[in-house]
């Protein structure tokens, strides 16, 4: 029985998978069972932030595996303490909660926002505003937070307490905050990844922070996909000149090992107390070992500059292709608008020719490893161009 047949016989069919069995990978190249190689412009949906099996990362992870692989959170570990200290110092946040995914990080943020308001104002101030086209996870609660109707089906009843407002519409946001006195937080992505690589405008972001500050409403930035170097800054909030009360992280944080993190500023850093939240595998030593290497790399001199440089380089290469109408995004988080081709068809053609890409609505989405080389960009864009010309 083939790997794919065996897989399909036993694994729930919750994903539309390509008929590719990835077997190995190193740097920016993955290899399948047959030995065919692929340049990866998707990096596991932005998760393999340093590519496949980066040497320093792999050494740190293997060393940790042979030291201690897990202990319950009734105990302390040095590797988790070191990473927490490094992450909070680098981002300017007071406290962090570790989980295993973006959905977990967002669940934590939701609980902090609601408990902050409950502790200060009492019951009834619990509604969280999110944006139309947002995506915040696949748990019942984070699906409720997600501002896309397509996700609001089957799993009734959904968690109450979420309302959605259009992105970049300051008047609609202000009206909502004026009329609904039950609101405790506004939650948003600076760039909506799953929603189509839609970039928030600076005036809209400024208005979120102005209105929330006036009303003691918490600001929650979902940086699951945009955070940790993806847009050319450690946090995308830096590019907007703001600091949310809460920031959530996951995907590339540990270089391919499951981890999520919820960062809280001093204002709400002590809201969650003993027994109010938890995660069995949160802060796992192996994940923290990988995360330490990722963060050290991101903070190394010139690394963020290189992300921005390669982002501009990739955009310019893409804009040379006649079928490309335009490119949205920042750094190495890009959405390619096509003139006439369907993104899903191009994804398949790229894979056939040795390039892995993603889609987001009607765009081709690119999230290459942050340490991708210009040589790999050149090779990948040539394959992409050929797929568009077929």
Buried (B, 14 or more C-beta within 10 A) or exposed (E): EEEEEEEEEEEEEEEEEEEBEBEEBEBBBBBBEEEEEBBBBBBBBBBBBBBBBBEBBBEBBEEBEEEEEEEEBEEEBEBBEBBBEBBBEBBBBBBBBBBBBBBBBBBBBBBBBBBBBBEEBEEEBBBBBBBBBBBBBBBEBBBBBBBBEEBBEEEEEBBEBBEBBBBBBBEEBBEBBEEEEEBBBBBBBBBBBBBBBBBBEEEBBBBBBEBBEEBEBBBBBBBBBBBBBBBBBBBBBBBBEBBBBBBBBBBBBBBBBBBBBBBBBEEBBEBBEEEEBEBEBBBBBBBBBBBBBBBBBBBEEEBBEBBBBBBEBBBEBBEEBEBBEEBBBBBBBBBBBBEEBEBEBBBBBBBBBBBBBBBBBEBBBBBBBBBBBEEBBEBBBBBBBBBBEE
